[in-house]
Amino acid sequence: MDTLNAVDQFKSTAVDLSVRFGPKLLVAVLIFAIGLTVSRWVGVMLMRALERIELEPPVRSLLSRIARTIVLGLFMVMALQNLGVELLPLIAGLGVLGAGVALAMQGLLSDVAAGLSIIFSRPFRVGEYISVVGEEGSVEDISLFSTRLAHPDGSRVVIPNRKIVGEIYHNFGTTRELNLSVGVAYDTDFDRAVAAIEQVLRANARVLQDPAPLVQAIRLADSYVEMAVKCSVSVADYIPARGELTRAVVEACRERGVVIPFPRRDVHFVGDALLRDALTEHRDQQRTA
């Protein structure tokens, strides 16, 4: 009998709760579902609108996410109010929870703050080539937490944003300066050598003519005169251009009779007679012993 009474009481309680809160719960779920749909629509429409403005992709993505979160938050408040939830105690509880989470995630919050600084100050943009904290590559993505660099070999480096802000970095932009060193013999006709190298630079389609390439003698080495070759190429062409120009310069110098000497050292022996006498005396002492 007690079991039957408990079952009947449970059924009556469930029916009572269903009658009292069922419609409210259904409406709350419906409001939340509408909120999801509306927030996605707002995010898509805002992204389309921001594409007409000159903003970096990370900035557009961030603004779209913020708008979606705000819209979804408003619908969640409406759903909770429909259920009769007291919002002030809930907000206070979330504030305490947020403080605890902030203490436990200081590193991630530092990344977020640094990411916002990078996104809005724009020290570099997606597609530019940078060097920072011992790494370099083309900027592939800038998110709130990290910046991703792509290498020419297809590998990627992910750097936390807090490691970037406050560091000294080099932004190459979309072009890089390519430096080559060519050693020519001292008896070389320098005008002929410079003309040969300049012809190579003009013939290579990867070499940018603005700024103009530079060829000049910079150092007197032991057995050659060092010629510096400086030109600008796009980031994507840096590695292939280096190999093409090196080979083309060697071939052009051969064709024009410009000598690229091998390293050479002249060794002179002084006192050969004294050395022979010392060796003879040493051998005589060994025989005597």
Protein Blocks (a to p, Z undefined) as FASTA:
>chain_A
ZZmmmmmmmmmmmmmmmmmmmmmmmmmmmmmmmmmmmmmmmmmmmmmmmmmpccdfklmm
mmmmmmmmmmmmmmmmmmmmmnopafklmmmmmmmmmmmmmmmmmmmmmmmmmmmmmmmn
opacehiacdeehiacddfbdcfkbccdddfkopacdddfklmgopacddebjadcdddd
ddddfkbcfklmmmmmmmmmmmpmkbcfbdcdddddfbdcfkbccddddddddfklmmmm
mmmmmmmmmmmmmmnopacdddddddddehklmmmmmmmmmmmmmmmZZ
